[in-house]
C-alpha cells in the first residue's frame, strides 16, 4: 500500500523571481490602464491657450465620468478629442521608432504619450446659448448677460468709444452673435489673444459670416472635466 507524504514548504515549486516580477508589473499596468480608460486620466497641457489657469506642460487630472455622455456646463474646463474641424491645430512631425512605439503603448494603455489629438478649453456656450462679444465694457455675453471672467489673461485690446465693435477697424475681441447648436458646446481659451478656439476664425469678419464661422465641440468628443492640476506641486489646485 502506497503511503502519501505531504510535500514540505521547501519542496514546493515556486515561480522564478523574474517571472513573478513580470506578472506583478503586467497586473499593475493593466490596472492603471483600466483606471485611465474608464475613470480618470492624466494629461499634459499641450499649449498656452489656457494660461495662466493652465500652463504648457502642466499635468492635469481629467474625470471621465463627469458628464455621463451629456453636454458639459458653461464654466467647466474640459479635455476633448479634436475632430476634422480642429485638425489644423496639430503640426505633423517626424517620429523615430522609439517614439512611435511609446505612443503606440500610450494608445493601447492610456499611459504616457499617445497619438490621440486633444485640446483643453473652457466651455462658454452650452447647447442653445447665444454667445457674443462684446458688451459696452468689452465682456463676452451669453444670452445677453455679460460674463465676469476673472481668469482671463491677455485678451485683445478694447477701448469703449475708440476701439470697440462699432469702430473702424473694430476690436479683434469682437465676434458673434453665434448660436450654439443643440448638440454642441462652444469653447474658448483663457489666454484669449492666443487661443485658437471656437471663435478664432470669426474674429475680424463681418456679421454676415458669423453664423457659419464658428467651430463647436460635440459632447461625445469630450473626454471629461479637468478636476485637478497635479503638477507642478507649487501650483497644485482643484477645479
Buried (B, 14 or more C-beta within 10 A) or exposed (E): EEEEEEEEEEEEEEEEEEEEEEEEEEEEEEEBBEBBBEEBBBBBBBBBBBBEBBBEEBBBBBBBEBBEEEBBEBEBBBBBBBBEBBEEBEEEEEEEEEEEEBBEBBEEBBBEEBEBBBBBBBBBBBBEBBBBBBBEEBBBBBEEEBBEBEBBBBBBEBEBEEBBBEBEEBBBBBBBBBBBEEEBBBBBBBBBBBBBBBBBBBBEBEEEEBEEBBBBBBBEBBBBBBBBBBBEEEEEEEB
